[in-house]
């Protein structure tokens, strides 16, 4: 089963954000993931990978992911075709990243 890793900046104090996202992913994909790992980092890092494949990076993607967007990106890799209910757009396609202007770090 797939492994999600969330690398977060300890200097920026993003542990709570990372752990909240981990909890959301574990709640949504309880039987689809082997683990969600929290990896302490530095230098403003906030990167999320699925089996080593980057699906979000704060600097490259313009902030932090909206939780619905993150769930869609994880779903697309671990359970394609699975409905996320209200987190999916009405069209059934993935939502566009909304980004977050929080650029601290």
N, C-alpha and C positions, 0 to 999 in steps of 0.2 A: 504494500500500500504506500501511497505517496507521503513524503515528508515535507512539511512547510517550515521554513526558517525565517524568523524575523530578526534582523540585525538592527539594533537601535543604539543611539548615542547616549552613553552614560553621562557625559559632560552636559548634555542638553536636558537631562532628566526626562527622557522619553520612555522610561520603563513602564509607566502606567498606560500610556498610549499603546505600546507594543503588547502588553499583557491583556488589555481590553480587546485588541484585535485578535489575539490568540484565542481568547475565550469565545468570541463571536464565531471564529472559524471552527473551533471544536464543537460548539453547540450546533452549528449548521451541518457540519460534515462529520458527525460523531462516528459513523461506521465507514467513512471513506478515506480517512487519514490514519497513518500509523503514529504520527506525532506532530506537534507544533513546537518548535524549539525557539527559545529566546536567546539571542546571542549578543552580549554586550560589545559595544564598539565605541569609537571616538570620532571626532572630526565632523560631526553633523550627519553621520550616516543614518539612514533609515531605508533598509532594503529588504524586500520580501522575495523569497525564492520558493519554488516548488521543485523538489528533486534537483536542486542546483540551477534551475532555469529561472532567471530573474523575471518577475512579473510586475514589480514596482520598485522604483528607486526615487527617493524624494527629490533630489536635485534634477534628475533627468525628466521626471514626470510632473514637476511643478508643484511640490507640496506633498501632503499626505493623502492617501486614497480615501474617498468616501467608502464607508463600509459596504454599501451595496455593490460598488464597482469592484472592490477587493473580492467579495464573495463570487461575483461573476467571473473574475479572472481565475480564481481557484477552481470554481466549478468547471470552467472550460477545459481545465487540465485533468481534473480528477473524476468528474462525473458529467461528461458532456451529454447534453440532452435533458439533464435534470432541471426541473423547474424550481426557481427560487421564490415563487409566488410574487408577492408585492415588490420584491427587490428587482425583478425583471421588468424591463419596459413593456408596455402594452404590445409592441410589435414583436416581442419575443426575442429580440436581439440584445446584445450587450449594451449597456449604457455607456455613454462617453464619459471619460474621467472629468470630474468637476474640479479637481485640484484643490489646493488649499493655500492661501497666501501666507501661511505660517512658515517663514523661512529662517527662523531662529536656528542657530547652531553653527 
